[in-house]
Amino acid sequence: MSDKSARILLIDDEPQMRRFLRVTLQSQGYELVEAENGHEGLTDAATRNPDVILLDLGLPDMDGLDVLAGIREWSGVPVIIISAREQERDKITALDSGADDYLTKPFSAGELLARIRVALRHRVIQQGGPAEPLFVLDNLKVDLEKRQVFISDSEVHLTPIEYKLLSYLIRNAGKVVTHRQLLKEIWGPAYASQMHYVRVYMGMLRHKLEEDPACPKFFINEPGVGYRLRCKMDNQPD
Amino acid sequence: MEERRPDPDLLLRQVQAEEERRHQGKLKIFFGAAPGVGKTYAMLAAAQQKLIEGVDVLAGLVETHGRAETAALLSDITILERRNIDYKGATLKEFDLDEALKRKPSIILVDELAHTNAPGSRHNKRWQDVLELLDAGINVYTTLNVQHIESLNDIVAQITGVTVRETLPDSVLERADEMELIDLPPDDLLQRMQEGKVYVPDLAARARKNFFRKGNLLALRELALRRTAECVDAQMQDYRRNKGVHDVWPAAERILVCVGPSPFAVRLIRAAKRMADGLHAEWIAVNVEAPSTVRPSEKDIRKLADNMRLAESLGAETVVLSGHKASNEILNYARSRNVTKIIIGKPTHPRWKDLIFGSMLDDIVRGSGDIEVYVISGDVAVPASAIQTRTAVKKTAPREWLISILGVAAGTGLAFIMDYYLTLVDVAMTYILFVVLIASWTDKRPALLASFLSVAAFDFFFIPPFYTFAVTDIKYLVTFAVMFVVAFITSSLTLRIREHADAARRRERRTAALYRLSGELVHERGIKRLGEIAVKHISEAFSRDTVILVPDENSALSILTAKPENLELDERELSVASWAFDHKQHAGRNTDTLPGAGGLYLPMVASSRTVGIIGIILKDSAFFDQEQIHAIENFAHQIAMAIERALMGEEAQKALLKAETESLRNTLLSSLSHDLRTPLAAITGASTTLLQPDALLDAGGKRELVQTIIEESEHLNRIIRNVLDMTRIESGAITVKKEWLHMEEIVGAVLNRLAEKLRGHSVTVNMPADLPLVSFDPLLIEQVLMNLLENAVKYTSASASFEIASSINKDSVLVEVSDSGPGIKPGDEERIFDKFFRSSTGAGGIGLGLTICKAIITAHGGRIWAGNRPEGGASFRFTLPLEEVPPAVDSEVTV
């Protein structure tokens, strides 16, 4: 993959964060474009053609959410939100309005790189790259063409909704998917606030596919935000 | 020689007054003896001078009366637009107070200080507008003629024969910082008058001719000169007092003036005011409510209230006494207050009344002892109607007439029986007995009728010749006369006792109400509750709708309590109340400020501030007399003190809380500085070592240093997170956002997040698969579980095992986090949840984790507690209530 030559736009006003990210990302072979504020970020997003955007929510000149909305007006480029803990609710809003993923400060370089890799892969798929028909994660195997699910090579029967849920998560593997997105996608917009539907079906999926449902290996719960299906890229060394 | 030093109290008062005045504007009065002396001209000339000096001068209201030279002076001064007031179809142009206050010039010119504003203006009188301007810090130039001064009003009327209706309270005059006499000799004035240069609007042509006689003008000029001299004298006194010149005050004098409802009392009041001014004495206006007099008419009550208000406005203390004999009450009160002079009116009634009923004046003069008594002549021109109203009696109910007639009939029946057994004298006595009985039930006139009827019945039935009114023996006529007089006097006495009792009862009721009020107020703390008690008592005592308003932080008034509870005040009423609040004065009905309002608003002034407003809503034409207003003031005072006390209590509480917060903050700071520095020291140490160029570090050593940096950073992050959470919880910024979810999910998330930390520990999760959905805030409960697990890791050995279990009780879900560590020190089970409590085992942390857990669980309506397991190790349990049935999930249809 052309991972290593990817161009990343970083929109963050804090110099020390930019310094850390510059060193980390450049050491990984990424090309980094830095923007100090929202307006500069919007300009760079339009002119520098980045592959991934890292967007800090707390910007001095404008609301990070507005920057996101500005980008989403014309571009589907993956946006990863960087947020402080106090911006918990903003984070969800950002995800629901088109951000691809998020990182909560402080985060480790490993986490960051994993998110970027996932985002880049989705970018490739988005741009018409090959979607793999077979999803494999540890002992979980899903044949997306035949709609079959195997745990340690024995088939597990899922209800249609459970399967839809699983396949949606697989399509977004590695990315966080909010409760609202799942509800809209699986049950339709009318169910967007029926949070318990997701919870109940995710519970069923866990019990059917996880070895220890209380300590899940595949379906990572991000409390208050949504779920993330772990993918192989997460296992890269920290 | 002893140095004469100024009285410190006096000085203090003066300093306070000066301090107050410094923020207030200065009042300059251009004072004249008569219209046409050139006051307005002088005022404008002075204004021109100021204008040249560069002062911001605004002509608020100047009457040029079409005189060209005056108008010329006005030409380059900014003129304030007048406000249009619609009054009965006509449009009146009045001074625009609000606009003037908004403009806030340095000096404003307001002509004719004694002018009466058009109905619908904020104040009745222009001088009230001026006072408001002064309060706002605006300097005022104004004009005034001597005949408008309240205390000189009747003298002016005597001199000129013209009664001036527009009067100015002397207190306003005393308030003046400068008084400039504009003097013009009478001849010159008359000359100007003839030239048509004098404009006198409010006098008819004939009156004008009378007014502008040379003799009058001379007398008025003398009055004006004397008043100016008094004013200068007062300033001199002040000056001397300042300089510590001794003995400016003559021996303390106190004057008492007896005030009744008659218009003549006004003269007494003014005389008293003049005397008090001359002697620099305090003065008291007293009215005696003697039940012996005829029950006063509505009109009398109103007149008395007016008189008392006039006295008050002239600076008197007003007192209402009540007693059987007015002279005794006055003398006793005068003695109790060390009064030195009593002013009383000359009697206007015929002499024979004094002979029969005794003379109050005589009694006072005889009983006065060392008190001087001044008898001031009554005005010959007391209108006859005023005298008539004094005898106006309330309308007698038909029932009372009936009682009178039936009573005499019953008496006659009994008299027949008496007559059979006893003598004629006993018959007469029987009638008298019945008249007394009737008098104790009825009013004066039915009692009089009963006296008359009984004499007639006595004659008719018992005096020969029987059954006629004719009398053969002339001696019976004497009997009749005596009988009538006795019956009449005894019945009057009975009535008098009864009315006295009524008056006493009314007063008693009010006193009792006040007493009950203060009794109840003492036991309450909350302001809302105090307000409820207050409106209850006031509305009961005065039978009116009552409302209490208090200011918020921005001093905007809002209703605290009202009775009836749904009572609302419209914009207008609220603005009246606000005015009363801002100016610490009565406003609304019964007052001179915004009298068109539906309610009377009294400020509740406590020792340190105005705490609110009492509003009493009056029905259409209702009004309060002075005594009632005093009673309301007493109520207001009591309530004000109670509310102030409550406010102070609250403030003390806040101060205490602040002090506690302060001490907590100090604990936090000292704790933080240590806890933050330790990991920082480790990070700095490790990273600087890594930077050493010649360090002999192998790969393992480097890795260990980097690991230290990571771990200590996490440690720092955790401390900061806890401190932030605590702050957010305490400031109320955290709200519980409940969602339906599985406990399992949250446990999974926490285990996932803490995976690194838990490495090496065995964690058992014990959760029934059928645990229902529970409603809680996922982020907050995740925080709780994380804090509990982190604590477990912190306080146990590296190989300790942990268990997370959950179960369902009937109305709550129980979660338990336990470990195989050393357990909690006995006695610490409660304290570990306290803020900044740290276990003596010495592991890091600032003692907030469990406090946060407790706050979160409590906010969820649950409970958290700690203990030790029987098999060893600590156990933390919390419950979350199962308030509702979890929402149903539609069974899945085939997709």
Interface residues (C-beta under 8 A of the other chain):
Chain A: R85 E86 E88 P106 S108 T159 P160 I161 K164 Q194 M195 H196 Y197 R199 V200 Y201 M202 G203 R206 H207 D212 P213 A214 C215 P216 I220 N221 E222 P223 G224
Chain B: I710 S713 N717 R721 L724 E739 W740 L741 H742 E744 E745 I746 V747 G748 A749 L751 N752 V763 V765 M767 A769 L773 P778 L779 E782 I804 P886 P887 V889 E892 T894 V895
